Amino acid sequence: MKKLIFLTIILLLVIGCKTNKSTTAKSKIASNTIKLVVSDINETQKNKAYELGRRVLMTCNTSKFKPFTADEATPSVIQNTTQERLTKTCQRFRQYYGTFEDLKLIEVYAIKNENSLVFRYRALYSKNVANKELRVIMTSSNKVSSIKSLDWKDTFDVN
């Protein structure tokens, strides 16, 4: 009987330790990002993020892409955002989602250690088969450092 109680206590301690570790990992992610009030964001910054994100997705409708300049994006974004890559992506998007219509800003997060803002847009398409997200990450110098298209999730995930 004493051995059973002892094993139960050890088992509870092990489970408790694992729970604390996962909670700590989640709080590190949460402490690195701060959800901002959309209306508090500088209008110029919001407009720039919107226009640059919209420019990328409008390529799917027009098949024309005006490359980013050094004032608009980081060198890695300029290098990776090519007409060829966008054309491949757009072919899939048009087939599954239809014509791109617009972006709707849902929320903005600040990433403290990177000193950047994450603009989460819901991408609106003519077919309502799936909800897509366009994530535009802007640096403190107001340049795009990343543009990602993801399936929409109501909860923000850093990755």
C-alpha positions as CSV (number, residue, x, y, z in Angstrom):
1,M,0.0,0.0,0.0
2,K,2.8,2.4,0.9
3,K,4.6,1.6,-2.4
4,L,1.4,2.4,-4.3
5,I,1.0,5.7,-2.7
6,F,4.7,6.5,-3.2
7,L,4.4,5.6,-6.9
8,T,1.3,7.7,-7.3
9,I,3.0,10.7,-5.7
10,I,6.0,10.3,-8.1
11,L,3.7,10.0,-11.1
12,L,1.9,13.2,-10.1
13,L,5.2,15.1,-9.7
14,V,6.4,14.0,-13.1
15,I,3.1,15.0,-14.7
16,G,3.2,18.3,-12.8
17,C,6.8,19.0,-14.0
18,K,5.8,18.4,-17.7
19,T,2.8,20.7,-17.4
20,N,5.0,23.5,-16.0
21,K,7.5,23.1,-18.8
22,S,4.9,23.5,-21.6
23,T,3.3,26.4,-19.8
24,T,6.7,28.2,-19.6
25,A,7.3,27.6,-23.3
26,K,3.9,29.1,-24.2
27,S,4.5,32.2,-22.0
28,K,7.9,32.8,-23.7
29,I,6.1,33.0,-27.0
30,A,3.4,35.3,-25.6
31,S,5.9,37.5,-23.8
32,N,7.8,38.1,-27.0
33,T,4.7,39.4,-28.9
34,I,2.2,42.1,-27.9
35,K,-1.2,42.5,-29.6
36,L,-1.7,46.1,-30.5
37,V,-4.9,48.1,-31.0
38,V,-5.3,48.5,-34.8
39,S,-6.5,52.1,-34.4
40,D,-3.3,53.1,-32.5
41,I,-1.1,52.1,-35.5
42,N,0.3,54.9,-37.6
43,E,-1.9,55.3,-40.7
44,T,1.1,55.6,-43.0
45,Q,2.5,52.3,-41.7
46,K,-0.9,50.6,-42.1
47,N,-1.3,51.9,-45.6
48,K,2.2,50.8,-46.7
49,A,1.7,47.3,-45.3
50,Y,-1.7,47.1,-47.1
51,E,-0.4,48.4,-50.4
52,L,2.6,46.1,-50.5
53,G,0.6,43.0,-49.5
54,R,-2.2,43.9,-52.0
55,R,0.4,44.5,-54.7
56,V,1.7,40.9,-54.3
57,L,-1.8,39.3,-54.4
58,M,-3.0,41.6,-57.3
59,T,-0.3,39.9,-59.3
60,C,-2.6,36.9,-59.4
61,N,-5.3,39.0,-61.2
62,T,-3.1,41.0,-63.5
63,S,-0.1,38.7,-64.1
64,K,2.1,41.8,-63.7
65,F,4.3,42.5,-60.7
66,K,6.2,45.7,-59.9
67,P,9.3,44.6,-58.1
68,F,9.9,45.9,-54.6
69,T,12.5,48.7,-54.2
70,A,15.1,49.0,-51.5
71,D,12.9,51.6,-49.8
72,E,10.0,49.2,-49.6
73,A,11.5,45.8,-48.7
74,T,14.6,44.1,-47.2
75,P,17.1,42.6,-49.7
76,S,16.0,39.0,-48.9
77,V,12.3,39.9,-49.7
78,I,13.4,41.7,-53.0
79,Q,15.5,38.6,-54.0
80,N,12.7,36.1,-53.1
81,T,9.7,37.9,-54.5
82,T,10.1,37.3,-58.2
83,Q,7.6,37.3,-61.1
84,E,8.3,33.5,-61.6
85,R,7.7,32.6,-58.0
86,L,4.5,34.7,-57.8
87,T,3.2,33.2,-61.1
88,K,3.5,29.6,-59.7
89,T,1.8,30.6,-56.5
90,C,-0.9,32.6,-58.3
91,Q,-1.8,29.7,-60.6
92,R,-2.6,27.5,-57.5
93,F,-4.4,30.4,-55.7
94,R,-6.6,31.3,-58.7
95,Q,-7.5,27.6,-59.2
96,Y,-8.6,27.0,-55.6
97,Y,-9.7,30.4,-54.3
98,G,-10.7,32.4,-57.5
99,T,-9.9,36.0,-58.1
100,F,-8.3,38.1,-55.4
101,E,-10.6,40.8,-54.2
102,D,-9.1,42.7,-51.2
103,L,-7.4,42.5,-47.8
104,K,-9.0,43.1,-44.5
105,L,-6.8,44.1,-41.6
106,I,-7.7,41.9,-38.6
107,E,-5.0,42.5,-36.1
108,V,-1.4,43.8,-35.5
109,Y,1.3,42.3,-33.3
110,A,4.6,43.8,-32.2
111,I,7.5,41.4,-32.0
112,K,9.7,42.9,-29.3
113,N,13.1,41.2,-29.9
114,E,12.9,41.9,-33.7
115,N,11.5,45.4,-33.3
116,S,8.9,44.7,-36.0
117,L,5.1,44.7,-36.6
118,V,3.1,41.8,-37.9
119,F,0.0,42.8,-39.9
120,R,-2.5,40.0,-40.1
121,Y,-4.9,40.4,-43.1
122,R,-7.7,38.2,-44.1
123,A,-7.4,37.8,-47.9
124,L,-10.7,37.9,-49.6
125,Y,-11.3,35.8,-52.8
126,S,-14.2,35.3,-55.1
127,K,-14.6,31.7,-54.0
128,N,-15.4,31.2,-50.3
129,V,-13.9,27.7,-50.1
130,A,-11.2,28.7,-47.6
131,N,-10.1,31.5,-45.4
132,K,-6.6,32.7,-46.2
133,E,-4.3,34.9,-44.2
134,L,-1.7,37.3,-45.6
135,R,0.9,38.2,-43.0
136,V,3.0,41.3,-43.7
137,I,5.9,41.8,-41.4
138,M,7.3,45.4,-41.3
139,T,10.6,46.4,-39.8
140,S,11.1,49.5,-37.6
141,S,12.5,51.2,-40.7
142,N,9.1,50.6,-42.4
143,K,10.3,47.9,-44.8
144,V,8.7,44.6,-45.5
145,S,10.9,41.8,-44.0
146,S,8.5,39.0,-44.8
147,I,5.2,38.2,-46.6
148,K,3.5,34.9,-46.0
149,S,0.2,33.4,-47.1
150,L,-1.3,30.9,-44.6
151,D,-4.6,29.2,-43.8
152,W,-6.5,31.5,-41.5
153,K,-6.5,30.6,-37.8
154,D,-8.3,32.7,-35.2
155,T,-5.4,32.4,-32.8
156,F,-2.0,34.1,-33.6
157,D,0.9,31.8,-33.9
158,V,4.4,33.3,-34.3
159,N,5.4,30.7,-36.8
